[in-house]
Amino acid sequence: MGLRINDIAPDFTAESTAGTIRFHDWIGDGYALIFSHPRDFTPVCTTEFGAVAQLAPEFEKRKTKVIGVSVDSVTDHEKWKKDIEAVAGVPANFPIIDDSSLAVAKAFDMLPADYYTPTEGRTPAHTATVRSVYLIGPDKKIRWTLTYPMSVGRNFAEILRALDAVRATDGVPLATPANWVPGQDVIVALALNNDQAKERFGELDIKLPYLRFAKAPKA
């Protein structure tokens, strides 16, 4: 069975472009995004890593670390980072893990179903990681996951939006509605009655007895 929300993220020790990573220690007391890609020197992955590099200030503002996973070596990663910077216009300063052993990909279930087929006739594509992302909280629990096939580049604006939604609702009786973005109202959990909700979050916009909006608390 794959990893689920609220599972403790697998811990591991691996080499990376930033040296030896002890994952849980590296996360520290903030949030972390770990994301995989099929291989270095491939077109979609280069655009994705470039997008993450461009968003580095946004992740830093949110006290969220990012780390990439690839089946290639640290030496290849260092060479590839030059291509990423050429495309993105900024350096990719986040760590990229050497997962040539597939240990991290297996631990996080980042491999396609084809990986588990018999070895006869298998090509490198069968062992290429799919485009998975895990958001991990300060308690090392998985907050959300996202997985795309190799042919589809990820939307990092959505990843940032979902990160904001988790940060806005983590540990408080709130939820975010469909298509929510920061600054919009949030939904008050049913664990609070109207009086309790007003006392904690101020005036309510009650659409239905079970659908009550309030202003999002300031971070």
SVG drawing of the C-alpha trace seen along z (x, -y; Angstrom):
<svg xmlns="http://www.w3.org/2000/svg" viewBox="-29 -40 59 52">
<polyline fill="none" stroke="black" stroke-width="0.4" points="0.0,0.0 1.3,-3.5 1.9,-6.3 -1.2,-8.1 -2.0,-11.5 -0.9,-11.6 1.6,-8.8 5.1,-9.7 7.2,-10.4 10.0,-7.8 13.3,-8.9 16.5,-8.3 20.1,-9.3 21.3,-10.1 23.9,-12.0 22.8,-15.2 24.1,-18.3 24.1,-19.8 26.1,-16.9 24.7,-14.1 21.0,-14.6 19.4,-13.0 15.9,-13.7 14.0,-14.3 16.9,-16.3 17.1,-18.3 13.4,-19.2 13.8,-20.7 10.8,-22.5 9.2,-23.8 7.4,-22.3 9.2,-20.5 8.4,-19.5 10.0,-16.5 9.4,-16.0 10.6,-13.4 11.3,-13.6 12.2,-10.9 15.8,-11.8 18.3,-14.6 18.8,-16.3 15.2,-15.8 12.9,-18.6 9.9,-18.6 12.0,-18.1 14.2,-21.0 11.2,-23.4 9.9,-22.0 13.2,-22.5 13.5,-25.9 10.0,-26.8 11.0,-25.7 14.2,-27.7 12.2,-30.8 9.8,-30.3 12.6,-29.9 11.7,-33.3 8.1,-32.2 9.0,-28.9 11.4,-30.7 8.7,-33.2 6.6,-30.2 9.4,-28.5 9.2,-25.6 12.3,-23.7 12.3,-22.0 14.3,-19.0 14.4,-17.1 14.8,-13.3 16.4,-11.8 17.8,-8.4 20.9,-10.1 24.2,-10.8 25.3,-14.0 27.8,-14.5 25.1,-14.5 22.9,-16.8 25.7,-19.4 26.1,-19.4 22.3,-19.6 21.9,-22.5 23.8,-24.7 21.0,-23.9 18.3,-24.6 19.8,-28.0 20.2,-28.8 16.5,-28.1 15.1,-29.6 17.4,-32.6 18.1,-31.8 20.3,-29.1 18.7,-25.9 20.1,-26.1 17.8,-23.5 19.3,-20.0 18.8,-17.2 19.2,-13.7 21.3,-11.0 18.8,-8.1 20.6,-5.8 19.8,-3.0 16.0,-3.8 15.9,-3.6 14.0,-7.0 11.8,-6.3 10.7,-3.0 10.2,-4.4 7.9,-7.1 6.2,-4.9 7.4,-7.2 7.8,-4.4 5.2,-3.6 3.3,-0.3 5.5,0.9 8.4,1.0 6.8,4.0 6.4,6.0 8.9,8.8 12.4,7.6 12.3,9.2 12.0,6.5 12.1,3.7 13.5,0.3 14.9,-2.6 11.4,-4.2 10.0,-1.4 12.3,-2.5 11.9,-6.2 10.2,-7.9 6.8,-9.6 6.2,-13.2 5.3,-12.9 5.2,-15.7 4.8,-15.2 4.2,-18.1 5.5,-17.2 4.7,-19.1 7.0,-20.0 5.8,-16.9 7.2,-14.9 3.6,-13.8 2.5,-13.9 0.0,-16.7 -0.8,-16.1 0.5,-14.3 0.3,-14.9 1.3,-12.6 1.4,-13.3 2.5,-10.9 5.9,-11.5 4.3,-13.3 2.6,-16.1 4.6,-18.9 3.4,-19.9 1.6,-23.2 3.8,-24.8 1.4,-27.7 -1.1,-25.1 1.5,-23.5 2.2,-26.9 -1.6,-27.5 -2.1,-24.1 0.8,-24.8 -0.8,-28.1 -4.1,-26.2 -2.4,-23.7 -0.6,-26.4 -3.9,-28.3 -5.8,-25.3 -3.1,-23.2 -4.1,-22.6 -7.1,-24.9 -10.8,-24.2 -10.8,-25.7 -10.9,-24.4 -10.6,-26.1 -13.3,-26.0 -12.8,-25.0 -10.3,-27.2 -9.4,-29.1 -6.4,-31.5 -4.9,-33.5 -6.9,-36.5 -10.3,-34.8 -12.7,-33.6 -12.3,-30.2 -14.8,-27.6 -15.4,-27.1 -15.4,-23.4 -18.6,-21.9 -16.8,-21.1 -17.7,-24.7 -21.2,-26.0 -22.1,-29.4 -21.3,-31.2 -18.0,-29.4 -17.1,-30.2 -18.0,-33.9 -16.0,-34.1 -12.9,-32.6 -13.1,-33.9 -15.5,-36.9 -18.6,-37.5 -19.8,-34.6 -21.2,-34.5 -23.6,-31.6 -24.6,-30.2 -26.1,-27.0 -26.3,-25.6 -23.2,-23.5 -21.4,-26.0 -20.1,-29.0 -17.4,-31.3 -15.2,-33.6 -12.2,-35.8 -9.0,-33.9 -6.9,-34.6 -3.7,-36.5 -0.6,-34.3"/>
</svg>
